[in-house]
């Protein structure tokens, strides 16, 4: 799933003044959306392991890459050739 966060997104206000960065929670929201888009409604999900490796800037294109099958997926959020975040999603249902 490809996405970008526009420069005027409300999450950017105050995060950080003068050099806005997309908050990690917004990246994770896109990961959960990608899981549900690929596999349908999953119920409760856990993120037992997440690492943020590089920041995502407003307007920068990114994509979520999923591997695995229910109830456990590995993910990467990529921006160009870089891994921005990686981790694991587990369905609790």
C-alpha positions in Angstrom: 0.0 0.0 0.0 1.4 3.4 -1.0 0.7 6.6 0.8 2.1 10.1 1.6 1.1 12.4 4.4 0.3 15.9 3.1 2.0 19.0 4.5 -1.3 20.2 6.0 -2.1 17.0 7.9 -3.2 17.9 11.5 -0.7 15.4 13.0 2.2 17.7 11.9 1.2 20.7 14.0 3.9 20.8 16.7 5.7 17.7 15.5 8.2 19.5 15.2 8.1 23.2 14.5 10.4 24.3 11.7 11.1 20.6 10.7 7.9 18.6 10.6 8.2 14.8 10.8 5.3 12.4 10.5 4.7 10.8 13.9 5.3 7.1 14.2 1.7 6.4 15.3 0.6 7.7 11.8 2.9 5.2 10.1 1.5 2.4 12.3 -2.0 3.5 11.4 -1.1 3.0 7.7 0.3 -0.5 8.5 -2.9 -1.5 10.2 -4.9 -0.2 7.2 -2.7 -2.2 4.9 -3.3 -5.4 6.9 -7.1 -4.9 6.7 -7.0 -4.0 3.0 -5.1 -7.2 2.2 -6.8 -9.6 4.6 -10.2 -8.0 5.5 -11.3 -7.1 9.1 -9.1 -8.7 11.6 -10.5 -7.6 15.0 -8.0 -6.6 17.6 -4.4 -6.3 16.5 -1.2 -6.1 18.5 2.2 -4.6 17.5 4.6 -6.6 19.7 7.7 -5.4 17.9 8.3 -2.1 16.1 11.5 -0.2 15.2 11.5 3.3 13.7 14.7 3.6 11.7 14.3 6.8 9.7 11.9 9.7 9.7 9.1 10.2 7.1 8.8 13.8 5.9 5.5 15.4 4.9 4.8 14.8 1.2 7.4 12.0 0.9 6.0 8.9 -0.8 6.1 5.7 1.3 4.7 2.2 1.1 3.8 -0.6 3.4 5.2 -4.0 2.6 3.6 -7.0 4.3 4.9 -10.6 4.6 3.1 -13.6 6.3 -0.4 -14.8 6.8 -3.0 -14.5 9.5 -2.6 -14.2 12.4 0.9 -12.8 12.1 2.6 -10.5 9.6 6.0 -8.8 9.4 5.9 -5.3 7.9 8.2 -2.7 6.6 7.4 0.9 5.8 9.7 2.0 3.0 10.5 5.4 1.7 12.4 5.1 -1.6 15.3 2.7 -1.0 15.2 3.1 2.8 13.4 1.2 5.5 11.6 3.8 7.7 10.1 1.3 10.2 9.7 -2.4 10.6 8.0 -4.8 13.0 5.3 -7.3 13.5 1.5 -7.3 13.7 -0.5 -10.1 15.4 -4.2 -10.6 15.3 -5.7 -11.5 18.7 -8.8 -13.2 17.5 
